[in-house]
Amino acid sequence: EVNQQARCRELAKSSSFYSTVYSEIEEVGWDHLVRAGGDLSFLIFRVLDKKGRVHVMEIQLDKAYPRVPPMVSADVPYIFNLKWSMNSRLKNLVQQFEKHLEKLQGFWSTLDEIDRSLQIVDSKQASRAIPSRQIHVGNDCFIILFIDIKDPRSLPECRFMGLGNTVNSLRKTWKRNVDKWERDKAFLENLECLLNTQLPRLADEETNNHLDECGICYAQYLPIGDELGPQTGSATDYICENNSCSKAFHSMCLVDWLRSITTTRQ
């Protein structure tokens, strides 16, 4: 962070664009800055929501900024409609993002309830931006739940996958009990009521691994977007071998961090 700030300060001396962006990063706070492009046209900020979840917002800036509004991408199921004027600043963008996060709290609480309890297929790819989950229900059968982003307490759309009588029986049970869904009940309680069965739970060890967050960007998954190539949306993939640390990291974050250290040789 210190090296990043020093590099940005040097750039700020060279043009009005760099000077403007540098001062606006200071307004937001350097502790929120995860990464900055070498020419400051690319910024990544992390923002905490009211539940303490860490969210990452990527910002692309045109050289004509602020006349040209920034382009925004984030780990959310849909992006907010940016309100921008010549007087707008990066802090206004972050504030709009924070308000957008407030609207999605119920949706993410429902996803958290599922992710922390049930056996999710490809759980490492289960991004907060994706409103569906594929769940193992036993006997080589699976259900795919599609959560309503704007009304997460409502009855989800459900698809059944598998062979044989088991999946057919589950499908019939769901259709027969669909009127039993109650908005005031816990999501998992509703789900098991409609399926008339107890779903396999996530083992404690799997739960702990699933919740590992990167010690650098403080997010479990990298943002979804073309900029990160094949690593988009990936989970932490490295654990520090030092027993006094043992933190999880994204390899990409480690590489970027090491590159920011001027004494790094390899």
C-alpha positions as CSV (number, residue, x, y, z in Angstrom):
1,E,0.0,0.0,0.0
2,V,2.8,2.4,0.9
3,N,4.7,1.7,-2.4
4,Q,1.4,2.1,-4.4
5,Q,0.8,5.4,-2.7
6,A,4.3,6.7,-3.5
7,R,4.0,5.7,-7.1
8,C,0.6,7.4,-7.4
9,R,2.1,10.5,-5.8
10,E,4.9,10.7,-8.4
11,L,2.3,10.3,-11.2
12,A,0.2,13.1,-9.7
13,K,3.0,15.6,-10.5
14,S,3.0,14.9,-14.2
15,S,-0.6,15.9,-15.3
16,S,-3.9,17.1,-14.2
17,F,-5.5,13.7,-14.8
18,Y,-3.0,12.0,-12.4
19,S,-3.4,14.8,-9.9
20,T,-7.2,14.6,-10.0
21,V,-7.2,10.8,-9.6
22,Y,-4.6,10.9,-6.8
23,S,-6.5,13.4,-4.8
24,E,-9.8,11.5,-5.2
25,I,-8.1,8.2,-4.1
26,E,-7.0,10.1,-0.9
27,E,-10.7,11.2,-0.4
28,V,-11.9,7.6,-0.6
29,G,-9.0,6.3,1.6
30,W,-5.8,4.4,0.7
31,D,-6.9,1.5,2.9
32,H,-9.7,0.9,0.4
33,L,-7.4,0.7,-2.6
34,V,-6.6,-2.9,-3.5
35,R,-4.7,-2.3,-6.8
36,A,-4.0,0.6,-9.2
37,G,-2.8,0.4,-12.8
38,G,0.5,1.9,-13.6
39,D,-1.2,4.9,-15.4
40,L,-4.1,5.1,-12.8
41,S,-6.6,4.3,-15.5
42,F,-7.5,1.1,-13.7
43,L,-8.4,1.1,-9.9
44,I,-9.7,-1.6,-7.6
45,F,-11.4,-0.7,-4.3
46,R,-12.7,-2.9,-1.6
47,V,-15.8,-2.0,0.3
48,L,-17.4,-3.6,3.4
49,D,-21.1,-4.0,3.5
50,K,-23.2,-3.8,6.7
51,K,-22.7,-7.5,7.4
52,G,-18.9,-7.3,7.1
53,R,-18.7,-8.9,3.7
54,V,-15.9,-7.7,1.5
55,H,-16.8,-6.5,-2.0
56,V,-14.4,-5.6,-4.8
57,M,-15.2,-2.8,-7.3
58,E,-13.1,-2.3,-10.5
59,I,-13.0,1.1,-12.1
60,Q,-11.8,2.0,-15.6
61,L,-11.0,5.7,-16.1
62,D,-10.7,7.4,-19.5
63,K,-8.0,10.0,-19.9
64,A,-10.8,12.6,-20.3
65,Y,-12.0,11.8,-16.8
66,P,-14.1,13.3,-15.2
67,R,-15.8,14.6,-18.4
68,V,-16.1,10.9,-19.4
69,P,-17.8,8.9,-16.6
70,P,-15.9,5.8,-15.2
71,M,-16.8,2.3,-16.2
72,V,-17.6,0.0,-13.2
73,S,-17.7,-3.7,-12.7
74,A,-18.1,-5.5,-9.3
75,D,-18.9,-8.8,-7.7
76,V,-22.6,-8.2,-7.8
77,P,-25.4,-9.9,-9.7
78,Y,-26.2,-6.7,-11.6
79,I,-24.5,-3.3,-11.6
80,F,-26.1,-0.1,-10.5
81,N,-27.1,2.8,-12.8
82,L,-24.3,5.3,-12.3
83,K,-25.3,8.9,-11.7
84,W,-22.5,11.1,-12.9
85,S,-21.8,14.7,-13.6
86,M,-18.7,16.9,-14.1
87,N,-18.7,17.6,-10.3
88,S,-18.8,13.9,-9.4
89,R,-15.8,12.3,-7.8
90,L,-14.6,8.8,-6.9
91,K,-16.1,9.1,-3.4
92,N,-19.5,9.6,-5.0
93,L,-19.0,6.4,-7.0
94,V,-18.1,4.5,-3.9
95,Q,-21.1,5.9,-2.0
96,Q,-23.4,4.8,-4.9
97,F,-21.8,1.3,-4.7
98,E,-22.4,1.2,-0.9
99,K,-26.1,2.0,-1.5
100,H,-26.3,-0.7,-4.1
101,L,-24.8,-3.2,-1.7
102,E,-27.5,-2.4,0.9
103,K,-30.2,-3.5,-1.6
104,L,-28.6,-6.9,-2.0
105,Q,-28.2,-7.8,1.7
106,G,-31.2,-10.1,1.8
107,F,-30.1,-11.9,-1.4
108,W,-26.6,-12.5,0.0
109,S,-27.9,-13.6,3.4
110,T,-29.9,-16.3,1.6
111,L,-26.8,-17.4,-0.4
112,D,-24.7,-17.5,2.8
113,E,-27.3,-19.7,4.4
114,I,-27.1,-22.1,1.5
115,D,-23.3,-22.0,1.1
116,R,-22.5,-22.5,4.8
117,S,-24.8,-25.4,5.3
118,L,-25.3,-27.5,2.2
119,Q,-23.1,-29.4,-0.2
120,I,-22.6,-27.1,-3.1
121,V,-21.3,-28.5,-6.4
122,D,-18.1,-26.5,-7.5
123,S,-18.4,-24.5,-4.3
124,K,-15.1,-22.6,-5.1
125,Q,-16.8,-21.1,-8.1
126,A,-20.0,-20.1,-6.2
127,S,-19.6,-16.4,-6.7
128,R,-21.8,-13.8,-4.9
129,A,-22.6,-12.5,-8.4
130,I,-24.3,-15.7,-9.4
131,P,-27.9,-16.1,-8.2
132,S,-28.0,-19.9,-8.6
133,R,-26.6,-22.9,-6.7
134,Q,-26.3,-26.5,-7.6
135,I,-26.9,-28.6,-4.5
136,H,-26.1,-32.3,-3.9
137,V,-29.2,-34.0,-2.4
138,G,-27.9,-37.6,-2.2
139,N,-28.0,-40.7,-4.3
140,D,-26.3,-38.9,-7.2
141,C,-29.1,-36.4,-7.5
142,F,-28.8,-32.7,-7.6
143,I,-31.1,-29.6,-7.6
144,I,-30.3,-26.3,-9.1
145,L,-31.9,-23.4,-7.2
146,F,-32.4,-20.0,-8.8
147,I,-32.8,-17.3,-6.2
148,D,-34.8,-14.2,-7.0
149,I,-32.3,-11.4,-6.5
150,K,-34.9,-8.7,-5.6
151,D,-37.2,-11.1,-3.6
152,P,-34.8,-13.7,-2.1
153,R,-37.4,-14.9,0.5
154,S,-39.8,-16.0,-2.3
155,L,-40.1,-19.6,-3.7
156,P,-37.0,-20.2,-5.9
157,E,-37.1,-21.8,-9.3
158,C,-35.9,-25.4,-8.9
159,R,-34.5,-27.8,-11.5
160,F,-33.8,-31.5,-10.8
161,M,-30.8,-33.5,-12.1
162,G,-30.1,-37.2,-11.9
163,L,-31.3,-40.6,-13.0
164,G,-33.8,-43.1,-11.8
165,N,-36.8,-43.1,-9.5
166,T,-35.1,-40.9,-6.8
167,V,-35.1,-37.7,-8.8
168,N,-38.6,-38.3,-10.2
169,S,-39.8,-38.8,-6.6
170,L,-38.2,-35.5,-5.5
171,R,-39.7,-33.6,-8.4
172,K,-43.2,-34.9,-7.6
173,T,-42.8,-34.1,-3.9
174,W,-41.7,-30.6,-4.7
175,K,-44.7,-30.0,-7.0
176,R,-47.0,-31.5,-4.4
177,N,-45.7,-29.3,-1.5
178,V,-45.0,-26.1,-3.4
179,D,-47.9,-24.3,-1.6
180,K,-46.2,-24.9,1.7
181,W,-43.4,-22.3,1.1
182,E,-43.6,-19.6,3.8
183,R,-41.7,-16.4,3.4
184,D,-41.2,-16.0,7.2
185,K,-39.5,-19.4,7.5
186,A,-35.7,-19.9,7.2
187,F,-34.8,-20.8,3.6
188,L,-33.3,-24.2,4.5
189,E,-36.4,-25.1,6.6
190,N,-38.6,-24.2,3.6
191,L,-36.4,-26.2,1.2
192,E,-36.5,-29.4,3.3
193,C,-40.2,-29.0,3.9
194,L,-40.9,-28.9,0.1
195,L,-38.6,-31.9,-0.6
196,N,-39.8,-33.8,2.5
197,T,-36.2,-34.8,3.3
198,Q,-33.2,-33.6,5.2
199,L,-30.4,-32.4,2.8
200,P,-26.8,-33.5,3.3
201,R,-24.9,-30.9,5.4
202,L,-21.5,-29.4,4.7
203,A,-18.8,-31.0,6.9
204,D,-17.0,-28.7,9.4
205,E,-13.7,-28.9,7.6
206,E,-15.3,-28.1,4.2
207,T,-17.0,-25.1,5.9
208,N,-13.8,-23.7,7.1
209,N,-12.1,-24.1,3.8
210,H,-15.0,-22.6,2.0
211,L,-14.8,-19.4,4.0
212,D,-11.1,-18.7,3.4
213,E,-10.6,-15.1,2.3
214,C,-7.5,-13.6,0.7
215,G,-5.1,-12.0,3.1
216,I,-4.4,-9.2,0.6
217,C,-7.6,-8.3,-1.1
218,Y,-9.9,-9.7,1.8
219,A,-12.2,-11.3,-0.7
220,Q,-12.9,-15.0,-1.1
221,Y,-13.2,-14.8,-4.9
222,L,-11.6,-12.6,-7.4
223,P,-14.0,-10.3,-9.3
224,I,-15.9,-11.6,-12.4
225,G,-14.7,-9.9,-15.6
226,D,-12.6,-10.2,-18.7
227,E,-9.7,-8.2,-17.2
228,L,-8.5,-11.1,-15.1
229,G,-8.7,-13.7,-17.9
230,P,-8.8,-17.3,-16.7
231,Q,-8.5,-16.3,-13.1
232,T,-11.8,-14.4,-13.1
233,G,-14.0,-15.4,-10.2
234,S,-11.4,-17.8,-8.8
235,A,-11.1,-18.6,-5.1
236,T,-8.0,-18.5,-2.9
237,D,-5.5,-21.0,-4.2
238,Y,-2.4,-20.7,-1.9
239,I,-1.9,-21.2,1.8
240,C,1.1,-19.6,3.5
241,E,3.5,-22.4,4.7
242,N,4.6,-20.3,7.7
243,N,2.8,-21.7,10.7
244,S,2.6,-18.3,12.3
245,C,0.7,-17.0,9.3
246,S,-1.2,-19.9,7.5
247,K,-3.4,-17.3,5.6
248,A,-5.0,-18.0,2.3
249,F,-4.2,-15.9,-0.8
250,H,-5.0,-15.5,-4.5
251,S,-1.8,-16.2,-6.5
252,M,-2.6,-13.1,-8.6
253,C,-2.8,-10.9,-5.5
254,L,0.6,-12.3,-4.2
255,V,2.3,-11.6,-7.5
256,D,0.9,-8.0,-7.7
257,W,2.0,-7.4,-4.1
258,L,5.5,-8.8,-4.7
259,R,5.9,-6.6,-7.8
260,S,5.0,-3.5,-5.7
261,I,8.0,-4.2,-3.5
262,T,11.0,-2.5,-5.0
263,T,13.5,-5.0,-3.4
264,T,11.8,-8.0,-4.9
265,R,14.3,-9.8,-7.2
266,Q,12.5,-13.1,-8.1
